[in-house]
Amino acid sequence: MRFGKLLGLGLLIAACWVVPGIAQARGGMHDGDGLTFGRPLLQALNLSESQKEQVRTAFTTYRDTARPLWQDRRTTRQQLQDVLLNPQGLDNAALQTAQQHLASVQADLLHARITLAQTLRGVLTPAQLTQAAHITQQLRELREERHQLLTPQTQP
């Protein structure tokens, strides 16, 4: 029974580790996290060549900042998984250390995404920001409608 629980816990941890990576490779979870301007949104704003170059530079800077953090997050998740799956017992100190480090890395990644969003916002004109806000609101409404359509209705 204990082996089954450990196996189940291991599968759960593996899923929590793999799914965000897949989502990130596909462009983010739930069509972005709301903090960055995604590629489809930026393309819809008809950026000038100068703006496109500034956007490329901003994304390059972001990737250069985030790449070591992504690696650190991956390594820390592996360490966390190893601590949780250790058959000798749970090392609470190692678990706490890994948890705190993972929280710190995730905070650093959030800061990098916010910095990117602020930089991109500075590239856009007021009219483009208005258009981006309008498109984003429409997308939210469509996601909510999709969610309502796909949520089973309860029978009285």
PAZA-766755 format. One record per residue: x, y, z of N, C-alpha, C, O in turn. Coordinates in steps of 0.05 Angstrom, whole numbers, plus 32768, in hexadecimal, padded with zeros to 4 digits. Layout:
! PAZA-766755
  n.u  n.v  n.w ca.u ca.v ca.w  c.u  c.v  c.w  o.u  o.v  o.w
    X    Y    Z    X    Y    Z    X    Y    Z    X    Y    Z
...
END
This chain:
! PAZA-766755
  n.u  n.v  n.w ca.u ca.v ca.w  c.u  c.v  c.w  o.u  o.v  o.w
 8010 7FE8 8000 8000 8000 8000 8011 8019 8000 800B 802D 7FF2
 8027 8019 8010 8039 8030 8011 8046 8035 7FF6 8049 804C 7FED
 804D 801F 7FE8 805A 8022 7FCE 8046 802F 7FBB 804E 8040 7FAA
 802D 8027 7FBC 8018 8033 7FAB 8015 8051 7FB0 8012 8060 7F9D
 8016 8059 7FCA 8014 8075 7FD0 802C 8084 7FC6 8029 809A 7FBB
 8044 8079 7FC9 805C 8086 7FBF 805C 8088 7FA1 8064 809C 7F95
 8052 8073 7F94 8050 8073 7F76 803D 8088 7F6D 8042 8097 7F5B
 8026 808A 7F7B 8012 809E 7F74 801C 80BA 7F78 8017 80CC 7F68
 802A 80BE 7F8E 8036 80D8 7F94 804B 80DF 7F7F 804C 80F6 7F76
 805B 80CC 7F78 806F 80D0 7F63 8063 80D8 7F48 806C 80EA 7F3B
 804D 80CA 7F41 803F 80D1 7F28 8033 80ED 7F29 8034 80FB 7F15
 8028 80F4 7F40 801D 810E 7F43 8032 8124 7F41 802F 8138 7F33
 8049 811F 7F4E 805F 8133 7F4C 8069 8134 7F30 806F 814A 7F26
 806C 811E 7F23 8076 811E 7F07 8063 812E 7EF5 806B 813D 7EE4
 8049 812A 7EF9 8035 8139 7EE9 8037 8156 7EEE 8035 8167 7EDC
 803A 815E 7F08 803C 817A 7F0F 8056 8186 7F04 8058 819F 7EFF
 806A 8176 7EFF 8083 817F 7EF5 8083 8182 7ED6 808E 8194 7ECB
 8075 816F 7EC9 8075 816D 7EAC 8061 8180 7E9F 8067 818E 7E8C
 8049 8182 7EAA 8033 8191 7E9E 803A 81AF 7E9A 8035 81BA 7E85
 8046 81BD 7EAE 804D 81D9 7EA9 8062 81DC 7E93 8061 81EF 7E84
 8074 81C9 7E91 8088 81CA 7E7B 807B 81C7 7E60 8083 81D5 7E4D
 8068 81B6 7E5E 805A 81B2 7E44 804A 81CB 7E3E 804A 81D5 7E28
 803C 81D6 7E52 802C 81EE 7E4E 803E 8205 7E46 8037 8215 7E35
 8056 8207 7E53 8068 821D 7E4C 8071 821A 7E2F 8073 822E 7E21
 8077 8202 7E26 8080 81FD 7E0B 806A 8204 7DF7 806F 820C 7DE1
 8050 8201 7DFF 803A 8207 7DEE 8032 8225 7DEF 8020 822D 7DE1
 8040 8235 7E00 8039 8251 7E00 802C 825A 7E1A 8022 8270 7E1B
 802C 8249 7E2E 8021 8251 7E48 8007 8243 7E4E 7FFA 8237 7E3D
 8001 8243 7E68 7FE9 8236 7E71 7FD1 8249 7E6E 7FD4 8261 7E74
 7FBB 823F 7E66 7FA2 824F 7E63 7FA7 8268 7E52 7F9E 827E 7E5A
 7FB5 8265 7E3C 7FB9 827B 7E29 7FC8 8292 7E36 7FC2 82AA 7E31
 7FDB 828C 7E46 7FEC 82A1 7E53 7FE4 82A6 7E6F 7FCE 829E 7E78
 7FF5 82B3 7E7E 7FF0 82B8 7E9A 7FE5 82D4 7E9F 7FE2 82DB 7EB7
 7FE0 82E3 7E8A 7FD5 82FD 7E8E 7FE9 8312 7E95 7FE3 832A 7E97
 8002 830A 7E98 8017 831D 7E9F 8028 8325 7E87 8035 833A 7E87
 8027 8315 7E72 8038 831B 7E5B 8026 831F 7E42 800F 8316 7E41
 8032 832C 7E2F 8024 832F 7E15 802D 8318 7E04 8044 8316 7DFC
 801B 8305 7DFE 8022 82EE 7DEE 8025 82F5 7DD1 801D 830A 7DC8
 8032 82E3 7DC3 8037 82E7 7DA6 801E 82ED 7D96 801E 8300 7D87
 8008 82DE 7D99 7FF0 82E4 7D8A 7FE5 8300 7D8F 7FDC 830D 7D7D
 7FE6 8308 7DA8 7FDC 8323 7DAF 7FED 8338 7DA2 7FE3 834C 7D96
 8007 8335 7DA4 8019 8349 7D98 8016 834A 7D7A 8018 8360 7D6E
 8012 8333 7D6D 800E 8333 7D50 7FF4 8341 7D49 7FF2 834E 7D34
 7FE0 833F 7D5A 7FC6 834C 7D54 7FC8 836A 7D56 7FB6 8378 7D4D
 7FDD 8374 7D63 7FDF 8391 7D67 7FED 83A0 7D50 7FF0 83B9 7D52
 7FF5 8392 7D3C 8002 839F 7D24 8019 83B1 7D2C 8018 83C9 7D28
 802D 83A5 7D38 8044 83B5 7D42 8054 83BF 7D2A 8056 83B3 7D15
 8060 83D6 7D2E 8073 83E1 7D1A 808D 83D1 7D1B 8091 83C2 7D2E
 809E 83D5 7D07 80B8 83C7 7D07 80C8 83CD 7D20 80D5 83BC 7D2B
 80C8 83E7 7D27 80D7 83EF 7D3F 80CC 83E1 7D58 80DC 83D8 7D69
 80B2 83E0 7D5A 80A6 83D2 7D71 80AC 83B5 7D71 80B2 83A9 7D86
 80AC 83A8 7D5A 80B2 838C 7D58 80CF 8387 7D61 80D4 8373 7D6F
 80E1 8398 7D5A 80FD 8395 7D63 80FF 8398 7D81 810E 8389 7D8E
 80F1 83AB 7D8C 80F1 83AF 7DA9 80E5 8397 7DB7 80EF 838F 7DCD
 80D0 838B 7DAC 80C4 8374 7DB8 80D7 835C 7DB7 80DA 834D 7DCA
 80E5 8358 7DA0 80F9 8343 7D9E 810E 8346 7DB3 8116 8332 7DC0
 8118 835E 7DB6 812D 8364 7DCA 8123 835D 7DE6 8131 8352 7DF6
 810A 8365 7DEC 80FE 8360 7E07 80FC 8343 7E0C 8103 8339 7E22
 80F3 8333 7DF8 80F0 8316 7DFC 810C 8309 7DFE 810F 82F6 7E0D
 811F 8313 7DF0 813A 8308 7DF2 8145 830C 7E0E 8151 82FA 7E1A
 8142 8324 7E18 814A 832A 7E33 813C 8319 7E47 8148 830E 7E5A
 8122 8316 7E43 8112 8305 7E55 811C 82E8 7E55 8121 82DC 7E6A
 8120 82DD 7E3D 812A 82C1 7E3B 8145 82BE 7E48 814A 82AA 7E56
 8157 82D2 7E44 8172 82D0 7E50 8170 82D1 7E6F 8180 82C4 7E7D
 815C 82E0 7E79 8158 82E1 7E96 814B 82C8 7EA1 8153 82BD 7EB5
 8137 82BE 7E92 8127 82A8 7E9C 8133 828D 7E98 812E 827A 7EA7
 8144 828A 7E84 814F 826F 7E7D 815D 8262 7E96 8156 824B 7E9C
 816F 8270 7EA4 817B 8263 7EBB 8166 825D 7ED1 8169 824A 7EE1
 8152 826E 7ED3 813D 826A 7EE7 812C 8252 7EE0 8125 8242 7EF2
 8126 824E 7EC7 8117 8236 7EBE 8127 821D 7EC5 811C 8209 7ECF
 8142 821D 7EC0 8153 8206 7EC7 8153 8202 7EE5 8151 81EB 7EEE
 8156 8217 7EF4 8156 8215 7F11 813B 820A 7F1B 813B 81F9 7F2D
 8125 8213 7F10 810B 8208 7F17 8109 81EB 7F11 80FF 81DB 7F22
 8112 81E3 7EFA 8112 81C7 7EF2 8122 81B6 7F06 8119 81A1 7F0F
 813A 81BF 7F0C 814B 81B1 7F1F 813F 81AF 7F3B 8140 819A 7F48
 8134 81C5 7F44 8128 81C6 7F5E 810F 81B4 7F60 810B 81A6 7F74
 8100 81B3 7F4A 80E9 81A0 7F4A 80F2 8183 7F4B 80E6 8173 7F58
 8108 817D 7F3D 8113 8162 7F3F 811C 815C 7F5B 8117 8146 7F65
 8129 816F 7F68 8132 816A 7F84 811A 8166 7F96 811A 8155 7FA7
 8105 8176 7F92 80ED 8173 7FA2 80E0 8158 7F9E 80D7 814B 7FB1
 80E0 814F 7F85 80D5 8135 7F7F 80E6 811F 7F8C 80DA 810C 7F97
 8100 8122 7F8B 8112 810E 7F98 810D 810D 7FB6 810D 80F7 7FC1
 8109 8124 7FC3 8104 8124 7FDF 80EA 8117 7FE6 80E8 8107 7FF9
 80D5 811C 7FD6 80BB 8111 7FDC 80BA 80F3 7FD6 80AA 80E5 7FE2
 80CB 80E9 7FC4 80CA 80CD 7FBC 80DF 80BC 7FCA 80E2 80A5 7FC4
 80EE 80C8 7FDC 8103 80BA 7FEA 80F7 80A4 7FFB 80E8 80A9 800D
 80FE 808B 7FF5 80F3 8074 8004 80FD 8072 8021 80F1 8064 8031
 8113 8080 8027 811E 8080 8042 810E 8091 8056 8111 808F 806E
 80FD 80A1 804B 80ED 80B3 805C 80ED 80CF 8052 80FD 80D6 8040
 80DD 80DF 805D 80DA 80FB 8055 80ED 810D 8065 80EC 810D 807D
 80FE 811B 8057 8111 812E 8063 8103 8149 8063 8104 8157 804F
 80F7 8151 8079 80E8 816A 807B 80F9 8182 8076 80F0 8196 806A
 8112 8182 807F 8124 8199 807A 812A 819C 805D 8129 81B3 8052
 8130 8186 804F 8135 8188 8032 811C 8190 8023 811E 819F 800F
 8105 8186 802C 80EC 818D 801F 80E7 81AB 8022 80DF 81B9 800F
 80EB 81B6 803A 80E7 81D3 803F 80FA 81E3 802F 80F3 81F8 8024
 8114 81DB 802D 8128 81E9 801E 8120 81EA 8000 8121 81FF 7FF3
 8118 81D3 7FF5 8111 81D2 7FD9 80F8 81E2 7FD4 80F6 81F0 7FBF
 80E5 81E1 7FE6 80CC 81F1 7FE3 80D2 820F 7FE3 80C8 821D 7FD2
 80E3 8217 7FF5 80E9 8234 7FF6 80F9 823D 7FDE 80F4 8253 7FD3
 810B 822C 7FD5 811A 8233 7FBD 8108 8235 7FA4 810B 8247 7F94
 80F6 8221 7FA2 80E4 8222 7F8B 80D2 823B 7F8C 80CD 8247 7F77
 80C9 8242 7FA3 80B8 825B 7FA5 80C9 8273 7F9D 80BE 8285 7F90
 80E2 8274 7FA5 80F3 828A 7F9E 80F8 828C 7F80 80F7 82A1 7F74
 80FD 8275 7F73 8101 8274 7F56 80E7 827D 7F47 80E9 828C 7F34
 80D1 8273 7F51 80B7 827B 7F44 80B2 8299 7F48 80A7 82A5 7F35
 80B9 82A4 7F5E 80B7 82C1 7F62 80C9 82D0 7F4F 80C1 82E5 7F44
 80E1 82C6 7F4B 80F4 82D3 7F38 80E9 82D1 7F1B 80EB 82E4 7F0C
 80DD 82BB 7F14 80D1 82B8 7EF9 80B9 82CB 7EF6 80B6 82D7 7EE1
 80A9 82CE 7F0B 8093 82E1 7F0A 809D 82FD 7F06 8092 830C 7EF6
 80B2 8304 7F14 80BE 831F 7F11 80C8 8323 7EF5 80C4 8339 7EE9
 80D4 830F 7EE9 80DE 8311 7ECD 80C7 8315 7EBA 80C9 8324 7EA7
 80B0 8306 7EBE 8099 8309 7EAC 808D 8325 7EAF 8084 8331 7E9B
 808C 832F 7EC8 8080 834A 7ECC 8092 835F 7EBF 8088 8372 7EB3
 80AC 835B 7EC1 80BF 836E 7EB4 80BC 836E 7E96 80BC 8383 7E89
 80B8 8356 7E8B 80B3 8353 7E6E 8099 8362 7E67 8099 8371 7E53
 8084 835D 7E76 806B 836A 7E70 806D 8389 7E71 8061 8397 7E61
 807B 8393 7E85 807F 83B0 7E88 808F 83BB 7E70 8088 83D0 7E65
 80A3 83AC 7E67 80B2 83B5 7E50 80A1 83B5 7E37 80A2 83C9 7E28
 8091 83A0 7E33 8080 839F 7E1B 806B 83B5 7E1C 8064 83C0 7E08
 8061 83BA 7E34 804D 83CF 7E36 8059 83EA 7E2E 804B 83FA 7E22
 8072 83EE 7E34 807F 8407 7E2D 8084 840A 7E0F 8088 8420 7E05
 8083 83F4 7E01 8087 83F4 7DE4 806D 83FC 7DD5 806E 8407 7DC0
 8056 83F5 7DE1 803C 83F9 7DD4 8032 8416 7DD6 8038 8424 7DE9
 8023 841E 7DC2 8016 8438 7DC2 7FFD 8436 7DD3 7FF4 8420 7DD9
 7FF2 844D 7DDC 7FD9 844C 7DEB 7FC2 843E 7DDB 7FB2 842F 7DE7
 7FC1 8442 7DC1 7FAD 8435 7DB1 7FB1 8417 7DB1 7F9D 8408 7DB2
 7FCA 840E 7DAF 7FCF 83F1 7DAF 7FC9 83E5 7DCB 7FBF 83CE 7DCC
 7FCF 83F4 7DE0 7FC8 83EA 7DFB 7FAA 83E7 7DFE 7FA0 83D4 7E0A
 7F9B 83FA 7DF3 7F7E 83F9 7DF4 7F74 83E0 7DE4 7F62 83D1 7DED
 7F7F 83DC 7DCC 7F78 83C5 7DBC 7F7F 83AB 7DCA 7F70 8398 7DC9
 7F97 83AA 7DD7 7F9F 8392 7DE5 7F8C 838C 7DFC 7F85 8375 7E01
 7F84 83A1 7E0B 7F71 839D 7E21 7F56 8393 7E17 7F4A 8381 7E23
 7F4D 839D 7E00 7F34 8394 7DF4 7F35 8377 7DEB 7F23 8367 7DF1
 7F4B 8370 7DDE 7F4E 8354 7DD4 7F50 8341 7DEC 7F44 832C 7DEC
 7F5F 834A 7E01 7F62 8339 7E19 7F47 8335 7E26 7F41 831E 7E2F
 7F37 8349 7E28 7F1C 8347 7E34 7F0B 8334 7E24 7EFD 8323 7E2F
 7F0C 8336 7E0A 7EFC 8324 7DF9 7F05 8307 7DFD 7EF5 82F5 7DFE
 7F1F 8303 7DFF 7F29 82E8 7E03 7F21 82DD 7E1E 7F1A 82C5 7E20
 7F21 82ED 7E32 7F17 82E5 7E4D 7EFA 82DC 7E4B 7EF3 82C7 7E56
 7EEA 82EC 7E3E 7ECE 82E5 7E3B 7ECA 82CB 7E2C 7EB9 82BB 7E33
 7EDA 82C7 7E17 7ED8 82AE 7E07 7EE0 8296 7E18 7ED4 8281 7E17
 7EF6 8299 7E28 7EFF 8283 7E3A 7EE9 827D 7E4E 7EE4 8265 7E54
 7EDC 8291 7E59 7EC7 828D 7E6D 7EAF 827F 7E60 7EA4 826C 7E6B
 7EA8 8287 7E48 7E92 827A 7E39 7E99 825C 7E34 7E89 824B 7E37
 7EB2 8257 7E2B 7EBB 823C 7E26 7EBA 822C 7E40 7EB0 8215 7E40
 7EC3 8237 7E56 7EC2 8229 7E70 7EA5 8222 7E77 7E9F 820C 7E80
 7E92 8235 7E73 7E76 8230 7E7A 7E6B 821B 7E68 7E5B 820A 7E71
 7E72 821B 7E4F 7E68 8206 7E3C 7E72 81EA 7E43 7E64 81D7 7E3F
 7E8A 81E9 7E4D 7E96 81CF 7E52 7E92 81C5 7E6F 7E99 81AF 7E76
 7E87 81D6 7E80 7E81 81CE 7E9B 7E66 81C0 7E9C 7E52 81CB 7E94
 7E65 81A7 7EA7 7E4C 8199 7EA8 7E38 81A8 7EB9 7E3E 81B3 7ECF
 7E1F 81A9 7EB0 7E0A 81B6 7EBF 7DFF 81A2 7ED4 7DFC 818B 7ECE
 7DFB 81AC 7EEC 7DF0 819C 7F01 7DD2 8199 7EFE 7DC4 81AC 7EF7
 7DC8 8181 7F02 7DAB 817C 7F00 7D9E 8180 7F1B 7DA8 8175 7F2F
 7D88 818F 7F1C 7D7A 8193 7F36 7D6C 817A 7F3F 7D60 817B 7F55
END
